[in-house]
């Protein structure tokens, strides 16, 4: 077992994700749709085999792991994990509805993975590593729990200018003077977006043969209001900021978001927001 302190992840962050879990459940099918190119890359490159033991970290609603569960049957086990009990509840419900078998659900922190050393064959973590308080510790824990020759597939977001789905709300908040101060060292969507950052993190943790690729996603919304609704449901930070705005400020924010999103409007009034994810495969 690891000697790391299981309380090292701030309780406030877990509470935020507990609050956001219901929204993630409501939006899970849409997230699955626009996130499929990244999920498919990760699953394809892991080359999973029947009977393997696979760990998904920061699983949220669980879709990437559920894809893995089909490939490791018969005899395989998927450990679907998240730091938020509310997120795990959503994942359990979705697995039951989809008839996914061979799954164990477990509350785990990325910085302190409460599993035996060398106990899993493969690890999945889509868009979770950059949100944890200590990515280096998390990478080291992933290396510890992987068996020799095991592999890890990760995804983080590339630089902000390549992901307007995330930068439009921030820019609009800046326009109305309501954007919070940015700590460049804090966890966040772009904490590992700098060129070479993810590759260095994996190498420092002892992973071998890292393969890094960019994978494009497209997030389509019926209109701007649909985009704002999903953003509020998926982002605990944006939820908190929105709740502190007056009605007038909320109207101004929506107006500025509409202007910022104009380059991504389709002729039918829908929005098509591009994004780029950094995907990585490496070996223990």
Residue, then its C-alpha position, 0 to 999 in steps of 0.5 A: x500500500x502507498x504511504x501517502x496521506x489520503x486526506x491530502x486532496x482538499x475537501x473543498x474540491x471534493x465538495x465542489x465535484x459532489x455538487x456538480x455530479x448531478x449536472x454531469x449525470x444529466x449531461x453524460x450522454x452529450x459528454x460521451x458524444x463530444x468526448x468520443x474521439x479522445x476515449x477511442x484514442x485511449x482505448x485503442x492505444x491501450x490494446x486491452x485483453x480479456x482477463x486484464x485488471x483496468x483502473x479508471x481514475x477520475x472516471x466521472x460518469x464512467x464512459x471510458x472505463x465502460x468501453x474498456x470493460x467490454x474488451x477485458x471480458x471475460x474474466x477482467x475487472x474494471x475499477x471505476x474510481x473517482x474522488x467524489x462519492x456523488x460521481x461514483x453514484x452517477x457511474x453506478x447508475x449508468x453502468x446498471x442501465x447500460x448492463x456493464x458487467x465486471x465493474x468495481x466502484x471505488x473512491x480513490x484520490x489521484x495523489x493517493x491510490x489506495x491499491x496494492x503496488x503492481x496490482x493493475x494492468x492498465x490505467x485510464x485517466x481522461x481530463x483528470x490529471x490536470x485538475x488534481x493538486x499534485x500531478x507529479x504525485x499522481x503520476x508516481x502513484x499511477x506508476x506504482x500501482x501498474x504491473x511491470x509492462x503495464x500501460x497508462x493512457x491519459x488525456x489533458x487539454x491543450x493550450x487555451x487558445x486551441x480550446x475556445x469551448x473553455x475560453x469563451x466564458x472566461x473572456x466574457x467574465x473578463x469583459x464584465x470585470x467579474x473574472x477571478x484572479x488566475x493562479x498559474x500554479x493552481x489545478x485547472x483545465x490547462x495546468x498541463x497544456x504547456x508543450x512537453x509538460x505531460x511528457x516530462x511528467x510521465x518521464x519523471x515518474x518513471x514511465x517509458x516510451x511515452x507517445x503523445x498525440x493531439x486529438x481534436x474534439x467538437x462540441x455542438x450546442x443547439x444555441x448559446x443558452x444550451x452551451x451556457x447551461x452545460x458549462x454551468x452544470x459541468x464546472x463547479x467554479x463557473x457555478x459559483x461565479x454565476x451564483x454571485x452575479x446580479x441579474x444584470x451582470x448575468x445578462x451582460x455576461x450572456x451578451x458578451x458570451x454571444x459576441x465571443x462565440x460569434x465565430x463559432x455560430x453555424x447558419x442554423x444558429x447552433x454552436x460548434x466549438x472546437x477543442x484539442x486534447x493532448x493524449x498520451x500512452x506510456x509503459x511501466 
